[in-house]
Amino acid sequence: MSAEVRNRLLRLLPRDELEHVLSLTEEVALAKRQVLHRYGVRMQHVYFVETGLVSVGAKVSPQKFVEVWLIGSEGLVGIPLALTTNAQPMHRRTVLVAGAAYRLRVDRFQQALAKLPTFRTVVYAYIASALVQTAQSGACNTSHQLKQRLARWLLLARDALESDDIPLTHQVLAQLLGVRRAGVTDCLLQLRRAGLIELMRGCVVVRDPVRLAQISCHCWRLIEREYERQLLSLSAPNSEALGE
């Protein structure tokens, strides 16, 4: 099983810790639009995403949520549970792109944190990087133009999915960014005319990530560098655990 793990946090664990964590999990499918954690409802599980994309949305009105950060195979869904046993989240976590995950009950997750030192270090390092992403995204939303913010979002989604294909509609992108659909469509058409992306039905395909990064504000680079600083600097596990 360890050779098949794609989640980048789990792949940082030494073999013994990885096998222990996997023994506590169950593999589950993530369905598009599935709500993993509801606003104000006690959280029951943590999810280590293998494939797919999850959005963490902040409530800005009774019926409106705006994307705060994204989670793909680089992270886990449910970081408040590393800090408290009674997490009633102020954010909603929704599956944007269907996929799969390893799911742990709260008690098993917290037992693993207490027992496994590398697992604990990895989880806390990810929390630190997620805090930077949320803070930087908030600053970005108040300081940069929509095209820059959209480029940042597409780059982060591409990294989280580990794919150039981002299967989201204009309407969903607008909802995530908290803007009108027409504004997102206009920016996407500008990016397509510049040859940076391709637009297909229900999907944005990144064609030139280097130039897209040049269009984006500096926030994307800051977020990526912090993830690398916190996590990629940790010692890699043995090659057997990675399946190499």
N, C-alpha and C positions, 0 to 999 in steps of 0.2 A: 504493500500500500504506500509506503513512504516514497517509493520511486515515482509515484504518480502525482504527488502533491504539487500544486501550482501556486498556492498562496505564498507570497514572498516573506511573510512573517514566519510562517511555519517552517519554511525552508532554511531559516537562519538557526534553527534549533539543532543541537547535537542529536545523534540518532536515538539515544535512550529517552531523552525528553520528548522528541517528536513522536516516538511510538507510544509513549504514555499518554500524551495529549490526544492522539488519534483514537486511542482505546476508549476515551471518554466521550467521543463525539458520535454523531450520526450524520450521514451524508443526506442532504436534502436538496430538492430542486427549488430554484427561485423563479417564480412566475412573474411576468411583466405586470406591473401595477400592484403587486403584492405589498402590503404594508407590514413590515417586520416589527416596527415599534410605533405605537400610536402616541400622539401627544397626551401627556398626563396620565397614561396607563402604565402600571408597573411592568417593567421589563422582565421577561422570563428566560431569554436566551441570548447568547452571543453567537455571531456568525463570522467565520473566517471564509471570506469570499474566494472561491476557486475561479469561477468565470461569471461574467455578467457585470452589472453596474448598479450601484445603490446610491440614491441621493438622500442627503440629510437636509431636511427643510425646516426653516424657522417660521413660526407662525407670526404673520404681520397684520392679520385681520381675522375675524371669525371664520372666514372661508378661504383664506389665502395663505399659502406657504411659499417662501422663496428659498432657493438652494443656498446652503451654507458651505457644504463641502461634498466631495464625491468619494466613493469607496469602491475599489475594484479588487483585483487580486493582490494589490500591494498592502491591503489593510484588513481591519475587522470592523464589524458592526456591533456597537454596544459598549463603547469605551467607558461610559459612566459606571458600568458594573465592575470595573477594576478598582473603583474608588468607594463604592457604597453597595450595600445589599438591597437597598430599598429605592432603586432608581425609578422615578416617575418623570420621564424625559420631557423637556421643553421643546424637543425637536421630534419631527416625524421622519421615519426612515422607510423609503419606498423604493422598490425595485424598478429601475428604469429600463434595463436590458436583462432579459431572462438569462439564467445561468444556474450555478450550483454552489453549494457552500458546505463546510463542516460546521455543525451546530452543537453548542454546548449549553447545558442547563447552567443557571447562575451558580448553584452550589458547586458543581464540578469545575467550572471556570475558576472560581475563587480558591478552591482547594488546590488546583494546579498552580495558581499564582503563589500560594503560600509554600508549596513544596518544591517547585522547579525554579532554580535561580536564573537560568538563561531565559526561560519563558517569561519570567517576571521582568527581566531587563528589556527584552524585546517589546513586550506590551507597553511598558512605560515609555520607551523611546518612541513608539508609534503615537502614543498620546501626546507627547511633546511636539511631534511633527504636525499632528492634526490641529493642535492649538494654534500653531503658526499659520496653517492654511486658513482657518476660520478668521483669524485676526486680519490676515493679509487680504482675504476676500472682501471683508467688510470695508477696509480702506480702499480697495480697488473700486468697489461699487460706488463710492462717493467721490472718486477722484479721476476716473478714466472714462473715455468715450465708449459707447456701446460696441463698436467694432473691435476695440482693444479687449474689452471684457469677453466678448464672444470668442475671439481668438484664444484667449487664456482658457476659457471653459473647454473649447474643443481640444486643446493640447492636453489638458488635465484628463479629459475623458478618454483620449487616445492612449495616454499612459496607463490609466486604470484598466482599460479593456485590453491593452497590449495588441491593439488592432487599429488599422487605418479606417475601418468601417465603423461609423457611429450611428446605430440604427434609432435615431430620434427624429421626430417631426418638428417643423417650424413652430407649431403651437406649443409643444412640450418645451422646446428651448426658450420660448418667450416666457412661459410660466416659471421656468427655473430662474431666469434672469430678472423676473419681475417687471417686464416691459411688454409693450404691445407687439402682437405677431407681425404687424407690418414693418416695424423697425428691424426685427430679426431677419425677416425675408429680404429686406433691402441690403442689409450687411452681408448676408450669405451670397446674394447675387453679385455684390462687389468682389467678394473673395473668389467666387467662381470665375468672373471675368478676368481676374488677375492670375488665374490658373492655379490657385492654392488649394481649392477643393473641387469636388464634383458633387452635384446634387442628384440624388436618385429618389424614387418614391419612398418616403419614410426613412431616409438614410442620408447622412453626410459622409462623404469619403474624402479623407485628407490626402491630397496629392503631393503637396510640397511642405512638409513640416518645418523645414529650415526657414523658408520665407514666411510661413505662418507665425513662427516664433518672432520674426522681425516685426511683424504687424502687431503682435501682442505687446501689452505693457510688460514691465519688468517683473510684475508680480508672479508670473508663472515660473520664472527662473528662481526667484527667491523661495518659492514653495518647494520646487524640485531639489534645490540645494539643501534645504533643511531636512528633507526626507533622507537624502544621501548622508548628510552629516550625522543624523541621529541613528540611522539603521544600517546603511551599507558599510559603515566603518566597523561594525561588529564582526567578530571572527566568524568566518564561514564554517559550517559543519563539515564533517568528513564527506568524502565523495560518495560513499555508499549511501548515506542518507539522502543525498541529492539525486541519486540514481545515475551518476556519471560513471 
